[in-house]
Amino acid sequence: MTKIKKIIIILGVILLVTIIVLSIILIKAKVNNNNNYRNGQIVSEDEGIEAYTNDTDTNLELVKSREEYYSIQECVGKYYSYYSIIFNANLYYQTDNEQVISEAEKENSEIIYDVLDEEYIKNNNITTSNIKQHLPKIDMVTPDISNMYSSQKTENIKVFVVEGKLKKNVTDKGQDFRIIIKLDIKNNIYSILPTEYVLKMYPDLVVGEKVDINVPESIQANENNKYDYKVIKENTYIQDMLRKLKNELLYEPEIAYEHLDDTYRNKKFGSLEEFKKYIDVNKSDYQALTALSYKQDDINGIMQYVIVDQNNNYYIFNELGIMNFDIILDNYTVDLAMFTKEYNEANEAEKVVLNIGKVFLAIDDGDYKYAYSKLDNTFKQKNFPTLADFEKYVKENFYTNNELTYNNYQTSGNLYIYDVSIKDKTKGNNPIITKNFIVQLKDGTDFVMSFNV
């Protein structure tokens, strides 16, 4: 009996331990399932708006989550759409009927009231009937976001500071806005502090520091203040970043200039006026700007996107935050890690082809200064003593969009001599030009060249 009792006790202990372990596993699985299921979407642990975090009251930083950015962008767009209608119902509905206009103003005022933050409503005694007296008049506008920052205030509430321009159309210089959005993450609810209130009550918001703002434990839900969690495809993001660059190049060159990578901007342009001249030369390309291909890579913790357009031009976006970049407009002015790696892995004949290609990318860009800098000094002094001489020759002897075919090559000491056929990429009936390019490879990625004149 003693032996049987011992066996029963041992089996009982094993059963109890098994039950405990299984219970722990089931509890963890339930928690993980709750954390990773949001709005009918399964999201990975590193995606989206982090509802459950111990790192609360964080500093104000650029938004790094694509899902957060697009979710907030939609909230901002809806807010200014309803706001615009309050003051422009006649234009929106294309009517002079006073009853229709009055009903539209009332309906949209109620929607705006529902998304306004309780702090703003209480401090200004806002009602649905006096909103129009408190909010400044605006035209029918669309918000164009330039910067979006966030700070996690509590486990459930995250604060977003959104800056940009309110524009009537893509060419409009716009009116500045800065609003604050409080996000109730667990319940997918938001509230908004308008621009004038933010500028008055929170004038000293500093990136990298904490936001001194009161937030509730949760936000009261209503039929108008829920937001949808956005899952954005890579292709959508690529098209959006290229569209933003296109609009800045064509309509806001001052802003585009500020968004250029510092080293690249100083080396290639040196001044805003030179940059504007460059845009003028390439304006037709920018007007038709379309992404044909792209690739991305993590370069020292910064995501780098390389986009190639319809004319084989390169655009490099170094991502600082979502839709916030340092931009480079070619792949030849400065040495880029992605291209330097390709160059270093190439044999010498392949390096020569890459270098000739760089020169013609510059010529197609109208960047004669770069191409001129790559000419052998003796050849340069003999044939093109000045940059103006070289530019004149190029315009008379090459095309604005050159397509190269490398036929054959030979070596002479440390020189590579390539026979290259050049045709007009845009007009197939123009004659094919044949040139011999003599290239000497230097240290690193440097080189010099000459050709038969």
QUINOR-V106751 format. One record per residue. N is the residue number from 1. RES is the residue in three letters. SS is DSSP state (a for helix, b for strand, c for the rest). PHI is phi in degrees with one decimal (none if undefined). PSI is psi in degrees with one decimal (999 if undefined). Layout:
n=(N N)
res=(RES RES)
ss=(SS SS)
phi=(PHI PHI)
psi=(PSI PSI)
//
This chain:
n=(1 2 3 4 5 6 7 8 9 10 11 12 13 14 15 16 17 18 19 20 21 22 23 24 25 26 27 28 29 30 31 32 33 34 35 36 37 38 39 40 41 42 43 44 45 46 47 48 49 50 51 52 53 54 55 56 57 58 59 60 61 62 63 64 65 66 67 68 69 70 71 72 73 74 75 76 77 78 79 80 81 82 83 84 85 86 87 88 89 90 91 92 93 94 95 96 97 98 99 100 101 102 103 104 105 106 107 108 109 110 111 112 113 114 115 116 117 118 119 120 121 122 123 124 125 126 127 128 129 130 131 132 133 134 135 136 137 138 139 140 141 142 143 144 145 146 147 148 149 150 151 152 153 154 155 156 157 158 159 160 161 162 163 164 165 166 167 168 169 170 171 172 173 174 175 176 177 178 179 180 181 182 183 184 185 186 187 188 189 190 191 192 193 194 195 196 197 198 199 200 201 202 203 204 205 206 207 208 209 210 211 212 213 214 215 216 217 218 219 220 221 222 223 224 225 226 227 228 229 230 231 232 233 234 235 236 237 238 239 240 241 242 243 244 245 246 247 248 249 250 251 252 253 254 255 256 257 258 259 260 261 262 263 264 265 266 267 268 269 270 271 272 273 274 275 276 277 278 279 280 281 282 283 284 285 286 287 288 289 290 291 292 293 294 295 296 297 298 299 300 301 302 303 304 305 306 307 308 309 310 311 312 313 314 315 316 317 318 319 320 321 322 323 324 325 326 327 328 329 330 331 332 333 334 335 336 337 338 339 340 341 342 343 344 345 346 347 348 349 350 351 352 353 354 355 356 357 358 359 360 361 362 363 364 365 366 367 368 369 370 371 372 373 374 375 376 377 378 379 380 381 382 383 384 385 386 387 388 389 390 391 392 393 394 395 396 397 398 399 400 401 402 403 404 405 406 407 408 409 410 411 412 413 414 415 416 417 418 419 420 421 422 423 424 425 426 427 428 429 430 431 432 433 434 435 436 437 438 439 440 441 442 443 444 445 446 447 448 449 450 451 452 453)
res=(MET THR LYS ILE LYS LYS ILE ILE ILE ILE LEU GLY VAL ILE LEU LEU VAL THR ILE ILE VAL LEU SER ILE ILE LEU ILE LYS ALA LYS VAL ASN ASN ASN ASN ASN TYR ARG ASN GLY GLN ILE VAL SER GLU ASP GLU GLY ILE GLU ALA TYR THR ASN ASP THR ASP THR ASN LEU GLU LEU VAL LYS SER ARG GLU GLU TYR TYR SER ILE GLN GLU CYS VAL GLY LYS TYR TYR SER TYR TYR SER ILE ILE PHE ASN ALA ASN LEU TYR TYR GLN THR ASP ASN GLU GLN VAL ILE SER GLU ALA GLU LYS GLU ASN SER GLU ILE ILE TYR ASP VAL LEU ASP GLU GLU TYR ILE LYS ASN ASN ASN ILE THR THR SER ASN ILE LYS GLN HIS LEU PRO LYS ILE ASP MET VAL THR PRO ASP ILE SER ASN MET TYR SER SER GLN LYS THR GLU ASN ILE LYS VAL PHE VAL VAL GLU GLY LYS LEU LYS LYS ASN VAL THR ASP LYS GLY GLN ASP PHE ARG ILE ILE ILE LYS LEU ASP ILE LYS ASN ASN ILE TYR SER ILE LEU PRO THR GLU TYR VAL LEU LYS MET TYR PRO ASP LEU VAL VAL GLY GLU LYS VAL ASP ILE ASN VAL PRO GLU SER ILE GLN ALA ASN GLU ASN ASN LYS TYR ASP TYR LYS VAL ILE LYS GLU ASN THR TYR ILE GLN ASP MET LEU ARG LYS LEU LYS ASN GLU LEU LEU TYR GLU PRO GLU ILE ALA TYR GLU HIS LEU ASP ASP THR TYR ARG ASN LYS LYS PHE GLY SER LEU GLU GLU PHE LYS LYS TYR ILE ASP VAL ASN LYS SER ASP TYR GLN ALA LEU THR ALA LEU SER TYR LYS GLN ASP ASP ILE ASN GLY ILE MET GLN TYR VAL ILE VAL ASP GLN ASN ASN ASN TYR TYR ILE PHE ASN GLU LEU GLY ILE MET ASN PHE ASP ILE ILE LEU ASP ASN TYR THR VAL ASP LEU ALA MET PHE THR LYS GLU TYR ASN GLU ALA ASN GLU ALA GLU LYS VAL VAL LEU ASN ILE GLY LYS VAL PHE LEU ALA ILE ASP ASP GLY ASP TYR LYS TYR ALA TYR SER LYS LEU ASP ASN THR PHE LYS GLN LYS ASN PHE PRO THR LEU ALA ASP PHE GLU LYS TYR VAL LYS GLU ASN PHE TYR THR ASN ASN GLU LEU THR TYR ASN ASN TYR GLN THR SER GLY ASN LEU TYR ILE TYR ASP VAL SER ILE LYS ASP LYS THR LYS GLY ASN ASN PRO ILE ILE THR LYS ASN PHE ILE VAL GLN LEU LYS ASP GLY THR ASP PHE VAL MET SER PHE ASN VAL)
ss=(c a a a a a a a a a a a a a a a a a a a a a a a a a a a a a a a a a a a b b c c b b c c c c c c c c c c c c c c c c c c b b c c c a a a a a a a a a a a a a a a a a a a a a a a a a a a c c c c c a a a a a a a a a a a a a a a a a a b c a a a a a a a c c c c c c a a a a c c c c c c c b b b b b b b b b b b c c c c b b b b b b b b b b b c c c c c c c b b b b b b b b b b c c c c b b b b b c a a a a a a a c c c c c c c c c c c c c c c c c c c c c c c c b c c c c c c c a a a a a a a a a a a a a a a a a a c a a a a a a c b c a a a a a a a c c c a a a a a a a a a a c a a a a a c c c b b b b b b b b b c c b b b b b b b b c c c c b b b b b b b b c c b b b b b c c c c c c c c a a a a a a a a a c c a a a a a a a a a a a a a a a a a a c c a a a a a a c b c a a a a a a a c c c a a a a a a a a a a a c c c c b b b b b b b b b b b c c b b b b b b b b b b c c c c c c c c b b b b b b b b b c c c c c b b b b b c c)
phi=(none -60.2 -67.5 -65.0 -61.4 -61.7 -63.5 -63.6 -62.9 -61.6 -62.5 -65.2 -64.4 -60.8 -63.1 -64.5 -62.3 -60.3 -62.6 -63.3 -62.1 -62.8 -63.6 -62.7 -62.4 -64.6 -63.9 -63.1 -63.1 -66.1 -63.0 -63.6 -64.4 -65.7 -69.0 -102.6 -118.2 -144.6 54.9 76.0 -115.7 -85.3 -125.6 -74.1 -63.9 -99.1 -105.4 73.6 -86.6 -78.2 -79.2 -119.9 -140.8 -88.7 -89.6 -94.9 55.1 -85.8 -69.5 -75.7 -138.5 -57.2 -66.1 -109.5 -99.4 -62.8 -65.8 -60.5 -57.6 -71.3 -65.4 -68.2 -56.9 -66.5 -60.5 -63.9 -61.7 -63.3 -57.3 -75.4 -66.6 -66.7 -59.2 -61.3 -65.4 -53.6 -99.3 -138.1 -60.2 -62.9 -74.2 -64.0 -94.4 50.1 -149.5 -108.8 -68.3 -63.8 -66.5 -62.6 -63.8 -63.0 -66.3 -66.0 -61.0 -64.6 -62.1 -75.8 -64.6 -66.5 -65.2 -60.9 -57.9 -66.1 -100.0 -72.1 -72.9 -59.0 -58.1 -66.8 -61.6 -69.4 -69.5 -118.8 52.1 -78.5 -130.0 -64.1 -86.8 -113.8 -55.7 -63.7 -79.8 -94.0 -86.8 -62.1 -68.3 -133.6 -82.9 -71.6 -129.7 -123.8 -74.5 -113.1 -76.7 -103.7 -141.9 -137.8 -120.0 -143.9 -144.7 -81.0 -88.0 -135.7 -58.8 -109.1 -108.8 -120.7 -108.3 -120.7 -108.1 -119.2 -121.2 172.5 -124.0 -95.5 -120.7 -78.8 -159.5 -66.3 -88.4 -69.2 -68.5 84.4 -119.7 -63.7 -138.7 -146.8 -121.2 -115.0 -117.3 -99.5 -115.3 -89.9 -71.9 -66.4 -107.3 55.0 -128.7 -137.8 -143.3 -127.2 -103.9 -67.9 -54.6 -61.4 -69.7 -63.8 -64.4 -81.3 -93.1 -132.7 -77.4 -114.9 -68.0 -125.9 -64.8 95.2 -122.1 -75.6 -96.6 -85.1 -146.2 -82.1 -130.6 -81.5 -69.0 -153.9 -109.3 -63.9 -83.8 -147.3 -73.9 -117.3 -112.5 -91.5 -118.1 -98.6 -78.3 -96.8 -110.1 -106.8 -76.0 -58.0 -63.1 -62.6 -63.5 -61.5 -63.2 -67.6 -67.0 -71.5 -64.8 -64.1 -62.3 -57.1 -64.4 -68.1 -62.5 -81.9 -121.7 -138.3 -60.4 -62.3 -71.1 -58.2 -63.6 -68.0 -85.1 -72.2 -55.6 -56.5 -62.0 -64.2 -59.3 -69.9 -74.8 -87.6 -114.6 81.9 -154.7 -63.3 -63.7 -65.0 -64.2 -63.8 -62.4 -62.1 -62.4 -58.8 -63.8 -106.8 -58.5 -63.5 -66.1 -68.3 -64.7 -102.3 -56.7 -141.3 -83.1 -95.4 -156.7 -156.7 -144.9 -138.1 -155.4 -88.2 -110.8 53.1 86.3 -112.9 -74.9 -114.3 -107.7 -114.4 -110.7 -110.7 -95.9 -65.9 -109.7 66.5 -83.3 -105.4 -131.4 -111.3 -113.0 -95.9 -79.8 -89.4 -159.0 -64.7 57.0 -137.7 -137.3 -95.6 -118.5 -125.3 -98.7 -160.3 -113.8 -126.3 -68.5 -121.5 -75.1 -106.0 -54.5 -62.6 -82.0 -63.3 -62.1 -61.3 -65.9 -66.5 -85.1 -81.6 -79.4 -65.6 -64.0 -68.2 -63.4 -62.3 -61.1 -61.2 -71.0 -61.6 -59.6 -59.8 -61.3 -76.8 -62.1 -65.7 -61.9 -61.8 -76.5 78.3 -92.7 -69.2 -62.6 -64.7 -59.3 -63.2 -68.7 -97.5 -78.8 -58.5 -59.3 -62.6 -62.7 -64.1 -65.3 -73.5 -109.1 -138.8 -59.5 -127.0 -59.8 -61.6 -62.8 -66.0 -59.1 -61.7 -63.5 -60.2 -63.4 -90.4 -121.2 -123.8 -103.9 -78.5 -132.7 -99.4 -113.2 -102.5 -124.0 -93.4 -85.3 -158.2 -145.5 -141.3 -114.5 -141.2 65.3 -98.7 -107.6 -111.9 -113.7 -109.1 -90.1 -125.2 -98.3 -124.5 -126.8 -77.0 -67.7 -95.9 -129.8 -69.9 -87.4 -73.1 -65.4 -82.0 -98.8 -115.4 -135.2 -102.4 -103.9 -107.5 -120.5 -118.1 -79.7 -110.7 -65.8 62.7 -103.6 -78.3 -164.4 -133.9 -149.2 -147.3 -159.9 -72.4 -98.3)
psi=(-39.8 -40.7 -40.4 -41.5 -41.7 -41.9 -42.2 -41.9 -44.6 -45.7 -37.0 -40.8 -43.9 -43.3 -41.3 -44.0 -42.4 -43.5 -42.6 -46.1 -44.8 -37.5 -43.0 -43.1 -43.9 -39.9 -44.8 -41.0 -39.3 -41.9 -45.5 -38.2 -40.0 -39.5 -31.2 6.8 119.3 123.3 38.2 7.5 133.0 126.3 147.7 166.4 -26.2 11.5 159.0 -164.4 116.8 102.7 -28.2 97.4 145.1 -10.6 75.5 163.2 58.6 166.3 159.3 120.1 161.4 140.5 129.3 -6.8 122.6 -39.2 -40.7 -48.8 -50.1 -30.9 -45.8 -39.1 -40.5 -39.6 -43.9 -43.8 -44.2 -44.3 -49.5 -22.2 -49.9 -40.5 -45.5 -40.1 -33.9 -39.9 -8.6 37.8 -35.9 -38.2 -41.7 -45.1 -1.1 58.3 153.5 6.2 115.0 -35.2 -43.4 -43.4 -43.8 -43.7 -37.8 -43.0 -43.3 -46.5 -45.3 -28.2 -38.4 -38.9 -46.1 -42.0 -40.5 -26.6 -6.8 146.0 145.1 -35.1 -47.1 -42.4 -46.6 -43.2 -19.9 6.5 49.4 137.3 169.1 -24.9 -17.7 7.5 -42.4 -26.7 -23.3 -33.3 133.1 146.5 139.2 161.9 -177.8 106.8 163.5 131.8 132.2 103.9 129.7 -37.0 143.4 122.6 158.8 156.0 126.5 110.9 -43.7 -178.9 -30.4 -24.8 127.3 138.9 135.1 133.7 120.8 125.6 150.7 -155.9 142.8 117.4 140.2 -28.5 177.2 -25.5 -9.5 135.8 -28.0 173.0 132.4 143.9 151.6 112.6 159.9 133.0 127.8 131.0 122.6 101.6 -41.5 -32.1 2.3 51.7 148.8 161.4 157.5 137.4 121.1 165.3 -52.9 -37.3 -41.1 -44.4 -31.5 -45.6 -24.5 61.2 -15.9 39.4 128.6 125.6 133.4 -4.5 168.0 153.1 117.9 87.8 141.2 136.0 148.5 170.9 -34.9 166.6 135.2 128.5 147.4 -176.7 -8.2 -5.2 23.1 146.1 155.4 136.7 123.2 131.5 115.0 129.8 153.6 -42.1 -37.0 -43.7 -42.8 -47.4 -37.9 -42.5 -36.3 -37.5 -39.6 -43.7 -44.5 -47.7 -38.2 -41.6 -41.5 -35.3 -17.4 63.7 -29.4 -41.2 -42.5 -38.9 -40.8 -25.9 -4.3 147.1 134.0 -49.7 -44.8 -45.2 -46.3 -37.1 -40.6 -38.6 -54.3 -24.5 157.8 -36.5 -41.1 -37.2 -42.3 -38.0 -41.1 -42.5 -42.9 -41.1 -35.5 14.5 -41.5 -35.7 -41.8 -34.3 -30.7 14.7 121.4 138.3 122.2 -33.2 163.6 159.2 160.4 154.5 148.9 113.6 102.4 44.1 -1.7 127.2 126.7 126.1 129.5 114.4 135.1 130.7 -170.5 -17.3 18.5 23.2 148.0 141.4 122.0 123.0 115.6 111.9 114.8 -35.0 177.5 127.4 32.2 113.4 155.1 129.4 142.7 133.3 10.1 174.2 21.2 -23.3 -44.9 151.9 120.7 140.5 -43.3 -41.0 -32.5 -38.8 -45.5 -41.6 -44.9 -28.0 -9.8 153.8 175.6 -38.0 -39.1 -35.5 -38.8 -43.9 -43.5 -39.6 -42.2 -40.8 -40.3 -44.1 -41.5 -26.3 -41.0 -42.7 -44.7 -31.2 -12.6 15.1 72.1 -25.0 -43.9 -48.8 -40.9 -36.1 -16.3 3.0 141.2 137.0 -45.2 -44.6 -40.3 -49.1 -33.3 -39.9 -31.7 76.7 -26.2 160.3 -38.2 -37.4 -44.5 -44.5 -42.9 -43.4 -45.8 -46.8 -29.0 -18.6 -11.3 178.9 168.6 -23.0 100.6 134.0 122.7 140.1 123.9 111.8 -58.5 166.9 161.2 162.5 149.8 97.6 -122.5 18.6 142.8 127.9 112.5 132.3 117.8 132.4 135.2 124.5 161.5 117.9 -27.6 -24.7 102.2 -16.8 -3.5 150.4 150.5 132.4 135.9 128.9 148.5 118.8 129.0 118.4 135.1 122.3 136.1 -168.1 146.7 -124.8 9.0 155.3 163.6 158.9 165.4 175.4 163.8 127.0 999)
//
